[in-house]
Amino acid sequence: MLFLVAALLLLGTVLGTVAHAPLPVTLVAAAVIGAWLAVFAVRERHGRRRHHPTH
């Protein structure tokens, strides 16, 4: 997942979207996106472990 965040940040820099924002703003945005992805991954893993078959 961190690879995905790094790839998107690099893509944004190459395309010029992130290049116009100050570096601290870019790093904060990357950290927020990374935290969101981490929370999503934890919730998905937790949900799959607790999944009870209904059949």
Buried (B, 14 or more C-beta within 10 A) or exposed (E): EEEEBEEEBEEBEEEEEBEEBEEEEBEEBBEEBBEEBEEEEEEEEEEEEEEEEEE
